[in-house]
Amino acid sequence: MLMHILDLVDEAPADMVRRDAPFTDLDLNPATLDDPSKVADLLVAHPSLMQRPVAILGGRAVVARPSECILELLDD
């Protein structure tokens, strides 16, 4: 399911990863997050790093942060 969400979101896979304190504590290199499968593995291991909420409608998805971003799904 996570790979499906990464496919639906128009953003780069790395953009699905939060860059707050837990990211820094894990000493992660953002340059390694260009591969969707690596991002999925990271998010499975550390779910708190996932940007959320993610809104899905039909074949599209957006990270609804800020919440106004959800309007992108309703434009079509």
C-alpha positions as CSV (number, residue, x, y, z in Angstrom):
1,M,0.0,0.0,0.0
2,L,2.8,2.4,0.8
3,M,4.4,1.9,-2.6
4,H,1.0,2.6,-4.2
5,I,0.8,5.9,-2.2
6,L,4.3,6.9,-3.3
7,D,3.2,6.2,-6.9
8,L,0.1,8.4,-6.6
9,V,1.7,11.4,-5.0
10,D,3.1,13.8,-7.6
11,E,6.0,14.8,-5.2
12,A,9.4,13.2,-5.1
13,P,9.6,10.1,-2.8
14,A,12.0,12.1,-0.5
15,D,9.3,14.7,0.0
16,M,7.2,12.1,1.8
17,V,9.8,12.0,4.6
18,R,9.5,14.4,7.5
19,R,12.8,16.2,8.3
20,D,12.3,16.9,12.0
21,A,14.3,15.7,15.0
22,P,13.8,11.9,14.5
23,F,15.2,12.3,11.0
24,T,18.2,14.1,12.4
25,D,18.6,11.6,15.2
26,L,18.7,8.7,12.8
27,D,21.6,10.6,10.9
28,L,19.9,10.0,7.6
29,N,21.3,11.3,4.3
30,P,18.5,13.0,2.2
31,A,20.4,12.2,-0.9
32,T,19.7,8.5,-0.4
33,L,16.0,9.0,-0.5
34,D,15.6,9.3,-4.3
35,D,14.5,5.6,-4.7
36,P,10.8,4.9,-3.8
37,S,11.6,1.5,-2.4
38,K,14.2,2.9,0.0
39,V,11.7,5.5,1.1
40,A,9.1,2.8,1.6
41,D,11.5,0.7,3.7
42,L,12.4,3.8,5.8
43,L,8.8,4.6,6.4
44,V,7.9,1.1,7.3
45,A,10.8,1.0,9.8
46,H,10.0,4.5,11.1
47,P,6.4,5.4,10.5
48,S,6.6,8.7,12.4
49,L,8.8,10.0,9.6
50,M,6.0,9.9,7.0
51,Q,4.5,13.2,6.0
52,R,0.8,13.2,6.8
53,P,-2.0,13.4,6.3
54,V,-2.1,12.0,2.8
55,A,-5.4,12.4,1.0
56,I,-6.3,9.9,-1.8
57,L,-9.0,10.4,-4.4
58,G,-9.3,8.2,-7.4
59,G,-5.8,7.8,-8.9
60,R,-4.3,10.8,-7.2
61,A,-2.9,11.6,-3.8
62,V,-1.5,14.7,-2.0
63,V,0.2,15.4,1.2
64,A,-2.5,17.6,2.9
65,R,-0.1,19.8,4.7
66,P,-1.2,22.5,4.8
67,S,-4.8,21.3,4.7
68,E,-5.5,23.5,1.7
69,C,-3.5,21.2,-0.4
70,I,-6.4,18.8,-0.4
71,L,-8.1,21.2,-2.8
72,E,-5.7,20.0,-5.5
73,L,-7.6,16.7,-5.5
74,L,-10.9,18.4,-6.0
75,D,-9.9,20.7,-8.9
76,D,-10.5,18.0,-11.6
